[in-house]
């Protein structure tokens, strides 16, 4: 069900100013911050621009202030990888006792939710970017993986039964339904697309592949390196540009060295926004070999520069952010990925046709439209909760 026809998305109404809390594992300043954090922060900043008050409760990390206001959004940071959950629930409870309840609390489930209803009587909506079934064993050991998946697949759907959900793709909505979440409780609010920069930058003269994202195991940047190694005999000037940073950097560099293509693999690390957009604009083809994505912000950012992306069809929301055969290609395995990239490199008319379609596709998803949907949903939750309290005996 699209965000436009979900029962919680209502016709425009006179709005009241809301106090909104987001509970998130990380924020974008965290070394492991990524697309999920960009999503809530962009929505939060736009909501504050509309007169609402937004606080994001998230993990502490070295160099970050425990309390900070950035672009109108308040950040409250406490706890580490696991302590972020109890520490922020306690902070939420303290803040509500001191300043009154929030009008809405958004519980961001990054594998494991915060179980925020244990700490607040405010109306709660659960935000799920994607289901982590495939990621648990890649990121954690066997024991933690089994526990994490049990919590995500068994406990969370029961704990939040009947409460509203937001998913960022139709595929995530479908996967939540497989876990027992009522599909009618799930509103789909896609990511927006950042306004592209570096317009007018020409494509690189030599064939160039790009991967955009955090350097962590489940992003499988190694697959992009494998594609490069397989194609390089036929495309001697082919290169791969990897934009992003993360703790898996050294393993990726080692893989490039073992594959004999380290001279053609450029690990650029963290770059500023302007540089990121230049890299996208110069690229010929994007690769998204991730195990799972909720939506695929990297795909749509590349598309905004007319860059088609090749990704795996079974990787969650990537099957939503890529229109197969029009804005990119969806494949089943590494062999098909290699053939798809080869096809795009040699077929310039096809690449140009996909570039035009990708640009138009990206332009259809805007952050203001996504914020409209969130604002409608949160206003409805707040007014419904007020009505329940007013009529309660």
Secondary structure as UniProt FT lines:
FT   TURN            3..5
FT   TURN            7..8
FT   STRAND          19..23
FT   TURN            28..29
FT   TURN            31..32
FT   HELIX           35..49
FT   TURN            50..51
FT   STRAND          53..58
FT   TURN            62..63
FT   STRAND          67..70
FT   TURN            71..72
FT   STRAND          73..77
FT   TURN            81..82
FT   HELIX           83..99
FT   STRAND          104..109
FT   HELIX           116..118
FT   STRAND          124..128
FT   TURN            133..135
FT   HELIX           136..139
FT   HELIX           142..150
FT   HELIX           151..155
FT   HELIX           156..159
FT   TURN            160..162
FT   STRAND          165..167
FT   HELIX           170..178
FT   TURN            179..180
FT   HELIX           183..185
FT   STRAND          186..188
FT   TURN            199..200
FT   STRAND          208..212
FT   HELIX           217..219
FT   HELIX           221..231
FT   TURN            232..234
FT   TURN            236..237
FT   STRAND          239..244
FT   TURN            247..248
FT   HELIX           249..258
FT   TURN            259..260
FT   HELIX           262..264
FT   STRAND          265..269
FT   HELIX           273..282
FT   STRAND          285..288
FT   HELIX           297..303
FT   TURN            304..306
FT   STRAND          308..312
FT   TURN            313..314
FT   HELIX           318..321
FT   TURN            325..327
FT   STRAND          328..331
FT   HELIX           334..346
FT   HELIX           348..363
FT   HELIX           367..391
//
